[in-house]
Amino acid sequence: MQSEKKSVYSWALYDWANSAYATTVMAGFFPLFFKSYYSSQTDVTLSTAQLGIANSVSSLIIVLIAPLLGAIADAASFKKRFLFIFAFLGILMSASMSLVQEGEWQMAAFIYILGNIGFMGSNTFYDGLLQSVSSKKNVDFVSGLGFSLGYLGGGILFSLNVWMVQDYAFFGLESNAAAVKASFISVAIWWAIFSIPLMLFVKEEQKADKKTHNHFKDGYIRLKNTFRKITKLKHVALFLVAYWLYIDGVDTIIRMAVDYGMALGFDSKNLIFALLLVQFIGFPATLIFTKIAHFWDTKKAIYLAIGIYLLIITLASLMQEVYEFYILAVMIALVQGGIQALSRSYYSKMIPKEYSAEFFAFYNFMGKFAAIFGPLLIAGVALFTHSSRISIASISVLFILGGALLYFVDEEKGEKELHDALVHN
């Protein structure tokens, strides 16, 4: 029992570890530093395009390689091995960002692309290990624990990094730029140290059959078979499409909230503080949501989150004052981690453990395509209506459609459907 708890918390602590990259690098300092330092001599519109291309390239690479690597990981029991290869890449690139000099935007973009690949790639195999440390009875809690610790860990380091940048002399640094570079190094150290428990205490089941060494061929065959099955499995396929729609709404709100606040004329300091608020409230809120799922029902809890998001969107479209932005930040913090964690655990209940990495590769495949349609929807509506309020309201369509498709998903039927398909393979 003690060993099981150790493996659960060691697994969840990896979210604490790599969320530092998501907060300090991806959401926090890199976009601002890229524009003001790495690409300082470039037109602001062009630098925005450069950063957008870097984000798209890294996501596209993961979309292309993750499903095959997931299949190889399942065939050869390489989930932990692949996780740490990608994590090492992300850690190395985080530290390397500190070496890039002003104006070297090409090198900065290249390192950022590799860092994103490390971050997103490791998450695919991290998700694939969820079933190794949980059971159907506690999977909601375990998945939620990971997200909640991610919010807390990412928030703690980001708070320290914001302090470093605002009061760099206190830390013995010579400038804001030096403080940002030191923040990138702190992310690498944080990520490396808190990844150690997973490496030591999470056990991956090994395949009994070690006759073949052609892991690439085995992975390709498994991937082809899995893709063919997913297209024929009604409940798994329905869930993946429903997930893509409503998580697109979630990710769009995450990405566009600050931009929307700036469009309404709110001060950037208030917006950063609101982001920190989301991190720290998200920690207990995610755990509370998993408790709701335990006593009520996972699917119903996801619907509760969707309903709250629809309320958030309605209030956002009517927002006038900055204090209302804080209220909305609190509301988002209450449900953001919950809907992410419960979606992951709900999906895990429908898939077999021996195929977890490749099925989660498809799950993350849908996630990577999330926030593509949402921002385009916002942009199109804004251009057509010339109203930021109407454009943000349009995101409700994604939650409504996702919720409608989720209604037709039956977890137990999906599990049985998949089991029968694998037996008759």
DRENZA-775764 format. One line per 3 residues: number of its first residue (from 0); for each residue x, y, z of C-alpha. Coordinates in steps of 0.02 Angstrom, whole numbers, plus 50000, padded with zeros to 5 digits. Example, Ala and Ser with C-alpha at 12.3 -4.5 7.8 and 13.67 -1.06 7.14 Angstrom:
2
0) 50615 49775 50390  50684 49947 50357 $
END
This chain:
425
0) 50000 50000 50000  50142 50118 50045  50228 50072 49882 $
3) 50069 50113 49784  50055 50285 49865  50238 50319 49828 $
6) 50214 50277 49644  50056 50386 49634  50138 50539 49710 $
9) 50299 50511 49612  50198 50506 49451  50096 50660 49497 $
12) 50254 50755 49546  50310 50753 49365  50167 50873 49327 $
15) 50237 50986 49464  50406 50971 49377  50366 51010 49195 $
18) 50224 51134 49226  50364 51258 49265  50402 51257 49079 $
21) 50219 51285 49034  50199 51434 49151  50368 51524 49152 $
24) 50422 51486 48973  50271 51453 48861  50137 51562 48943 $
27) 50247 51687 49036  50414 51756 48985  50466 51681 48819 $
30) 50330 51766 48711  50367 51935 48791  50557 51910 48788 $
33) 50554 51850 48609  50471 52011 48553  50574 52130 48660 $
36) 50746 52045 48658  50773 51898 48541  50679 51983 48398 $
39) 50700 52163 48456  50753 52229 48286  50604 52152 48198 $
42) 50435 52230 48161  50311 52179 48298  50191 52101 48173 $
45) 50331 51997 48098  50394 51941 48269  50218 51884 48313 $
48) 50215 51781 48154  50387 51708 48194  50330 51652 48366 $
51) 50168 51584 48296  50262 51482 48167  50378 51413 48302 $
54) 50228 51357 48405  50145 51278 48253  50302 51187 48196 $
57) 50332 51109 48367  50150 51053 48380  50152 50982 48204 $
60) 50310 50881 48238  50232 50805 48394  50070 50767 48301 $
63) 50171 50674 48168  50286 50573 48281  50190 50544 48443 $
66) 50068 50409 48381  50207 50301 48309  50320 50325 48461 $
69) 50171 50284 48572  50146 50120 48480  50332 50079 48494 $
72) 50327 50122 48680  50184 49999 48708  50264 49863 48603 $
75) 50434 49875 48689  50387 49944 48862  50479 50106 48824 $
78) 50357 50232 48901  50475 50286 49040  50624 50284 48923 $
81) 50539 50396 48796  50471 50509 48933  50645 50546 48997 $
84) 50720 50567 48824  50592 50703 48787  50607 50776 48962 $
87) 50796 50787 48944  50773 50878 48779  50654 51002 48860 $
90) 50767 51029 49011  50920 51056 48902  50829 51180 48790 $
93) 50760 51276 48939  50937 51305 49002  51000 51342 48825 $
96) 50878 51488 48806  50989 51584 48928  51135 51575 48804 $
99) 51045 51660 48659  51095 51841 48634  50989 51991 48588 $
102) 50933 51991 48407  50966 51805 48380  50784 51765 48349 $
105) 50820 51618 48233  50919 51526 48367  50790 51571 48499 $
108) 50648 51504 48391  50745 51344 48353  50781 51311 48538 $
111) 50600 51352 48583  50536 51227 48454  50646 51090 48526 $
114) 50595 51137 48704  50411 51126 48659  50440 50957 48577 $
117) 50522 50898 48737  50380 50963 48845  50237 50898 48738 $
120) 50322 50734 48695  50356 50690 48876  50174 50725 48919 $
123) 50116 50593 48796  50211 50456 48888  50171 50532 49058 $
126) 49986 50513 49017  50022 50337 48956  50089 50290 49129 $
129) 49927 50343 49216  49857 50167 49212  50020 50098 49285 $
132) 49993 50196 49447  49803 50195 49460  49650 50085 49456 $
135) 49475 50122 49392  49427 50159 49571  49553 50299 49599 $
138) 49599 50355 49423  49499 50518 49437  49592 50563 49596 $
141) 49763 50516 49527  49736 50612 49365  49672 50762 49463 $
144) 49820 50753 49583  49938 50772 49436  49850 50926 49368 $
147) 49830 51004 49540  50014 50984 49583  50054 51054 49411 $
150) 49956 51212 49450  50041 51230 49619  50218 51192 49561 $
153) 50205 51299 49406  50128 51441 49507  50262 51437 49642 $
156) 50408 51446 49520  50321 51574 49409  50290 51684 49562 $
159) 50475 51674 49605  50522 51713 49425  50406 51864 49417 $
162) 50487 51928 49579  50660 51900 49503  50617 52002 49349 $
165) 50533 52144 49443  50670 52157 49577  50821 52088 49486 $
168) 50948 52187 49591  50888 52098 49748  50942 51934 49669 $
171) 51111 52003 49618  51064 52015 49434  51113 52160 49323 $
174) 50957 52182 49217  50782 52121 49175  50856 52021 49031 $
177) 50977 51933 49149  50832 51894 49266  50729 51817 49125 $
180) 50877 51711 49072  50902 51656 49252  50717 51609 49256 $
183) 50743 51494 49106  50887 51408 49199  50778 51390 49354 $
186) 50647 51301 49249  50777 51175 49190  50837 51142 49368 $
189) 50659 51129 49437  50605 51011 49297  50759 50899 49319 $
192) 50751 50884 49509  50565 50846 49523  50571 50718 49382 $
195) 50683 50604 49486  50543 50524 49591  50453 50462 49435 $
198) 50615 50389 49369  50648 50297 49533  50478 50244 49598 $
201) 50357 50224 49451  50366 50048 49380  50320 50011 49201 $
204) 50257 49837 49162  50379 49745 49049  50324 49641 48900 $
207) 50349 49455 48927  50390 49426 48743  50564 49494 48703 $
210) 50594 49390 48547  50585 49534 48424  50703 49681 48420 $
213) 50621 49768 48273  50527 49892 48383  50497 50014 48240 $
216) 50410 49882 48135  50308 49820 48284  50259 49998 48327 $
219) 50207 50036 48149  50098 49881 48141  50017 49922 48308 $
222) 49989 50102 48257  49905 50052 48095  49793 49927 48185 $
225) 49750 50050 48324  49704 50188 48201  49594 50067 48105 $
228) 49508 50016 48267  49479 50193 48328  49389 50237 48167 $
231) 49272 50090 48199  49247 50112 48387  49094 50222 48406 $
234) 49112 50273 48588  49301 50301 48589  49291 50400 48425 $
237) 49142 50501 48487  49232 50545 48647  49389 50600 48554 $
240) 49287 50716 48443  49186 50783 48590  49347 50809 48687 $
243) 49426 50901 48540  49279 51021 48533  49260 51068 48716 $
246) 49447 51064 48755  49469 51179 48605  49355 51299 48698 $
249) 49456 51278 48859  49623 51306 48771  49556 51455 48673 $
252) 49503 51540 48834  49675 51504 48909  49764 51578 48758 $
255) 49648 51725 48723  49604 51784 48900  49751 51903 48917 $
258) 49729 51968 48740  49544 51998 48775  49586 52089 48937 $
261) 49709 52200 48845  49579 52236 48711  49464 52299 48850 $
264) 49603 52413 48912  49653 52321 49071  49830 52345 49139 $
267) 49954 52204 49102  50003 52190 49287  49822 52148 49331 $
270) 49820 52017 49195  49980 51933 49258  49914 51933 49436 $
273) 49753 51852 49373  49858 51715 49289  49946 51682 49454 $
276) 49776 51676 49540  49722 51538 49421  49877 51436 49464 $
279) 49853 51438 49652  49664 51418 49655  49678 51280 49524 $
282) 49777 51172 49647  49637 51137 49775  49497 51161 49648 $
285) 49557 51018 49539  49561 50899 49688  49387 50955 49739 $
288) 49323 50920 49564  49393 50742 49572  49298 50718 49735 $
291) 49138 50776 49650  49170 50648 49512  49198 50511 49642 $
294) 49035 50542 49735  48932 50591 49584  48995 50533 49413 $
297) 49144 50577 49303  49040 50617 49150  48918 50723 49250 $
300) 49064 50817 49328  49130 50856 49154  48958 50922 49109 $
303) 48961 51031 49265  49126 51106 49207  49055 51136 49031 $
306) 48905 51224 49107  49017 51337 49212  49121 51377 49058 $
309) 48964 51431 48966  48925 51547 49113  49104 51614 49108 $
312) 49089 51653 48923  48923 51743 48950  48994 51849 49090 $
315) 49153 51885 48991  49052 51953 48846  48970 52076 48967 $
318) 49126 52122 49068  49161 52307 49100  49278 52323 49251 $
321) 49446 52245 49294  49376 52168 49456  49260 52066 49345 $
324) 49415 51995 49258  49475 51933 49428  49306 51853 49463 $
327) 49313 51764 49296  49493 51709 49332  49432 51628 49494 $
330) 49289 51542 49403  49409 51476 49270  49527 51413 49405 $
333) 49384 51316 49484  49350 51212 49328  49502 51216 49214 $
336) 49603 51082 49302  49447 50980 49337  49390 50965 49156 $
339) 49568 50923 49101  49596 50792 49235  49426 50708 49220 $
342) 49436 50702 49031  49601 50610 49045  49537 50488 49176 $
345) 49371 50459 49086  49465 50414 48927  49585 50301 49022 $
348) 49438 50197 49083  49394 50151 48903  49567 50096 48845 $
351) 49671 49941 48887  49829 49962 48990  49938 49871 48863 $
354) 49892 49999 48730  49893 50153 48842  50037 50250 48761 $
357) 49972 50237 48584  49792 50274 48632  49850 50423 48734 $
360) 49954 50476 48584  49790 50492 48487  49712 50580 48637 $
363) 49855 50707 48638  49845 50714 48449  49669 50785 48469 $
366) 49731 50899 48608  49869 50972 48498  49740 51015 48365 $
369) 49638 51100 48500  49646 51290 48503  49664 51293 48313 $
372) 49481 51316 48269  49440 51421 48423  49559 51565 48389 $
375) 49509 51561 48205  49327 51571 48259  49364 51720 48371 $
378) 49463 51806 48233  49329 51776 48101  49186 51836 48211 $
381) 49287 51988 48267  49325 52037 48088  49144 52012 48036 $
384) 49061 52098 48185  49201 52217 48239  49160 52166 48418 $
387) 49277 52079 48541  49128 52039 48652  49032 51946 48517 $
390) 49190 51854 48463  49224 51789 48639  49041 51736 48653 $
393) 49059 51631 48495  49170 51508 48591  49012 51443 48676 $
396) 48976 51347 48515  49125 51233 48548  49064 51188 48723 $
399) 48885 51159 48664  48938 51045 48520  49064 50952 48628 $
402) 48936 50926 48765  48807 50865 48640  48925 50732 48571 $
405) 48980 50681 48746  48799 50637 48784  48809 50490 48664 $
408) 48970 50420 48740  48948 50270 48856  49106 50227 48953 $
411) 49059 50046 48988  49002 50013 48809  49160 50095 48745 $
414) 49268 49984 48854  49176 49827 48798  49179 49883 48616 $
417) 49367 49906 48624  49397 49744 48717  49299 49645 48585 $
420) 49394 49729 48444  49563 49686 48523  49512 49506 48558 $
423) 49462 49481 48377  49617 49566 48309 $
END
